[in-house]
Amino acid sequence: MTIPLVTIGMPAYNHGRFVGHAIESVLGQTVTDWELIIVDDASTDNTLEVIRRYGDPRIKVIALPQNRGPGYAANQYLREVRGRWISLLPSDDAYAPTRLEEQLAYLERRPECGMVTTQWRFINEDNQPIENKDHFAAKIFDNKERSRSDWLRFFFDEGNNIAASTVMFDKKYIDRTGPNDARLLQLQDYDMWLRFVLAGCNIGVVPKPLTDYRILEKSGNLSAPSLNVYHRCLYERTHILKHFLSLTEARSFCEIFPEVIAPPLSPAQENVWVKHQFALRAWKHSGRAHAHFALETWFDLFADDTHAAWLGEWGISLKAYQELMAKSPLGQDFLYDVYYWLYLRGTEFLPIKTQAWLKQIFKKLMRR
């Protein structure tokens, strides 16, 4: 059997209305050397029926007997990948006809890149472009060219800005870093991109809208704002930030944050200093997940008396750390939830001035 150049992975769940459009967008590609692996995650609508209408031999269908979640479903197609390049396509999104062609051409021109993303177009449930940018995803994605160090800085300070449906990457990074972390629900893409870049991957951008990202009605997208999404994102991001602690050299930290000058360090001190610097930056960042990450990182470091002495030399004693714990946002959950609930629903029943006031309060809360 001929090995395809590109494997397209499509997790599908209850998207009977949209999955045909997604498949058609793959069949319409100007590049034809691909395989499409669709994993139906035990849909309860007609998704699987629609998928099975397509008899193209390049399409492989895996039907899961019970619903396991998007991370588990994605790992099923990642195990079956045969192509060198892996492209992702959720079953409610779609590709422009030249999507694969232009990404492959970019990767040929830029062999130092192991992953390439694109710009996007937002569409509605009727496949029509959305002109109104007043929706949750309008300001999330910010794909522009960055160096590897700048991507790491962005991922640490800002989070994820790359939609899975825009991505093509080299299979070797799955081999190096492992599959999706199926424990994550909201931020598994962010987790994967970060692990890739920490493993040496450079990310490129095709500056064209080659991907259709669908905005579903009634907050139907998995990432649409809600209290449940907000809580999961806080917890998941706290754990994802811990990947940065795999960097052990002061040089690596200073490449990401060149404004920081490392002091003279012994080989034994270097890894501890790097962890301390990540914790310090996270604490100054002031986001809730960052604060949790900072406190947990310092907590582990203070378990060792030698490390505790070094931390004291670098400006944070055990007593100072304990005072920081008292300022933690961990005890303010109810207040955050009340304001977040009002913020989410403010556009529905509150005056414009009140909405603006709530947004300002919420921004301050997010910064502790």
N, C-alpha and C positions, 0 to 999 in steps of 0.2 A: 504494500500500500504506500502510495506517495505521501511524503511528509509535507504538510502545508506550511506556508511561510508564516501565516498568522492564525492563531486560535482566538476566537471570539467567545467569551464566556457570558452567558445570560442567565442570571437567577430570575425565576418567575414565580409570582404568587398573586392570585386573584386579579390578574390584569387581562382578562379575556377581551376587554374592549380595546386594549392597546397593543397586545403582544404581536398581533398580525402586522401592525404598522412597523414595529421594531424589526421583525424578521424581514419584511419587504425592503427595509432600508439596508439590510445586509446583502440581500439578493441583488440589489441595485448598485452595488459597489463597482467602481471601475477596475479595482483589483479583484481578481477572481480566485487567487490562490489562498483560500482560507478554509477553515472548518469552524462550524458554529456548534457549541455545546450548550444546550438549554437544560437547566435543572428546574423542574417544576416542584415547588416545595409544598406538595399536597394541597393544591388549590381547591377551593370549594365551589368555584364558578366554572365557566367553560374554558379556562385558560389552556388546559391540556388538550382539549378537543380542537381548539384553534391551532395549537402547535402541530398537532399530528396531521393537519391538512396539507402540510408542506412535505413533499416527497423528495426534496433535493438530497442526493447522497452525501453532501458535505455537512448535513445537519444531523447531529446526534442528540437524542432526547433521553434524559434521565428523570424518571418519575419517582419521587420519594414517597414512601408509604404513609409517612406522617410529617406534620409540619415541624421543622427543626430550626427555623430562623435563617436570615440572609447569610450570616457568616458560615454556618454549616453548609448551606446550599452552594455557596461560592467555592468552598473547599472541595466539593464533589467534582466540579469541572476543573479545578486546578490540578487534581490528581490525574485527569485524563488528557491534559494538554500535550500536544505533539509539536506545535509550531514553536519557532524560536521566539516570536513576538506574541504577546498576549494583549488583547484588546477587550475592554469591558463594556457591556451594554445592558443596563437594567431593562426589564421588559416593558417599561412605560416610556422609555426614551428612544431616540433614533439617531442615525448617522446621516450626514449629507453624503451624496454619491461619491465624492472624491476624498472622503475622510481617510480611509486606509492608505490610498495612494499618496496623499500629501504628508501624512505622518511618516510613512516609510521613506519618502524622499528626504524629509528633514533628517531622519536618523542616518541616512546614507551620507548626507552632507556634514553631519555633526556626530561622528562615531564615538566621541567622548561621552555622549548622552546615552543613558540606559533607559530613559523614560521620557515620553513626550506627551504633552497635553494640548488642548485646543481652546479657542474661545467657544462661545456657545450662543444659542438662541433659545429664549424661553417660549414655550408653546402651551396652549390650553388643551382641554380634553377633546377638542374638535380639530386638533393638529394645526390650529391657527396661531400665528405669532402673537405674543403678548406685548403690547406697546406700553401698557401701564407698568412702571417699575416699583409700584407700591406693594411688594410681596416679600415674603421672608427671605427668598434666595437672591434678591436683586443685588445686595451688597456683600454677600458671602464670598463669591468667587472673584478672584483678582489675579488672573493668570497673566504674568509678564515674566520676561527673562530675568533670572537671578543666578548668581553663582551658587555653588554648593553651600558655601558658608552662609550666604544670605538666605538661602532656603531654610537652613537650620535655625537661623536667627528668627525668621518669620514663623516657623513652626513652633518655636519656644514662646515667643512673645504674643503671637496672634492666633495660632491654631491652624486649622485646615482651610484652604481656599481652592482646593482642586476637586471637582466633581468626578466621581468614578467613571461616568459615561464618557468623559473626554480623554481618557488615558489609554496609552499603549506603552508597554514596558517589556524589557528583556526577561525571558524566563529564568535566566540565571539568578536574578534577585529573589525569586521565590525559592530557588534551590539553596541560596545562601541564608535567607532570613526566616524561612518557613512560611506556611500558609496564613490565611486570615486567623485572627484570634476570635473564635466563635463565641467567646464570653462577652465580647463587646457588641452592642446593638447600634449605637448612634455614631460612634467614631472609629469604626474599624478601618475605613479608608485612610483617615489621618494616621492611625497606628501603622498601617502598611507603608504609606509614603515615607514616614519618618524612619522606619526601619531600613527602607531602601537607601535613603540618603546617608544614614549613619554607616551603611555598608559600602559606601563609596559611589553611589549612583548620582549622576548629574541629571537634572530635569530640564528639558527644553520646552518651548512653547511655539506652536504654529499659530500665528496671530490672525486666524480666520475663524468665523463661527461655523464650525464643521460638525457640531453636535446640537441636537434638539433636546433640551431639558424641560420635561413636562411639569407644570404646576397644576396639581390636582385641586379640585374644589373641596370645600369643607375640611381644610387642613389634612388632606389625604396623604401627603408626602410623609415618609418616615421621619424626616428632619424638620417638619413643620413645628413651629413653637407651641409648647404646652408645658405644664408643670412637670409631667412625667419625663418629657424630653430634656428639660432643663436639669432635673435631678440626675438623670443618667449621664448627661454630658459632664456635669461636675465630677461625678465619681470616676467616669472613664478617663477623663483628661488627667486627673490626679495620677492615675496609674500609667498612662501613656507618657507623661513627662519623665517618668523614671527611666525611660530608654536613654535619655541624655546622660545618665550616670554611667553608661558603658564607655563614655569618653574618659580616659584616665590621664591624659597628658595636658599640662598647662598650655602648651603650644596649640592644641586643638581648641581649647576653650577660647584662647585669645584670638584665634582666627575667626571665630564666630562673633566675638565681642572685642574688637581691637582697641576699644577705649579702656580696657582693663589691662594693667601692666602687672605681670606676675612678679612677686618678690623672689629673692633667692630661696630655692627649695631643695631639700634633700630628696633623693629618690623615694624614700618612705613617705614624705610629706605630700608629694605631688598629687597623688590621687585624692587624698583627703582635702587638699586645697581646692581642687576642681569641684568636688561635690559641694564643698562649702560655698563656692562662688555661684554654682547653679542655685543653691538654696537662697543665697542672698539676693540674687537677681529676681528669683521667683517671689520672694517676700516684698521686694520693692515694687514689683509688677502690680501687686495688690488684688489681682483676681482671686476668687475664692478657691478654685482648683489649685492655683499657684501657691496660695497660702498653705493649703493642706500639704502640698508636695514639699514646701520648704520646711514646715514643722516636722514632717516625717523623716526627711533627710537628716536634719540636725539631730533628731531624736536618736537615730541609728548611730550617728557619729559620736554623740556624747556617751554612748555605752562603753567606749574605750577611754581609759584615763589619759593615755598618751594623746589620743586625738582631741580630747577635751582640753588638754593643755595647749595644744597648737591652736585650737579655735579661740582660746582666750588671747593668745598672741595676735590673732588676726581680727580681734575686735568683738567677739561674742563669747561671753562667759556663760556658765551653766545658769547662773542667776538671771542674766539678761535673757537667756532663752526661755526660762520659766516665766518671765514677765511678758515675753512675746506670746506665749501660749494663752495668757489671760486676755490678749487682744485678738485672739483668733476669731474668725467669722463662724466657727463651728457652732457656737451657741446662739446664733442669730437666725437660724433657719426659718422660724415662723414669720419673722418680720420680712425676710426676703420673699417668702412664698406669698404673703399678702400683697406686697407691692408688685410682684411678678404677675399674680393673678389679675390685679387691677390694670397693669400695663398691657397684658394680652387682650383684655376686654375693653380697654379704654376707648378704642376707636368705634365701639358699638353704641355706647350710650352716654358718653361724657362730652362736654363742650370742648372745642378745639384748644382753648387756653389751658384747660385742666389736663388734656392729653399731653400737651407740651410740658407742663409742670411734672406730670408723672414720669415722663421720659427722662427728665433731668434727675429726678430722685432716683430712678432705677439705675441710671448710669453711675451715680455716686455710690449706690449700694454695691454695684458690681465691682467697684474699686475699693470696697470696704468702707 
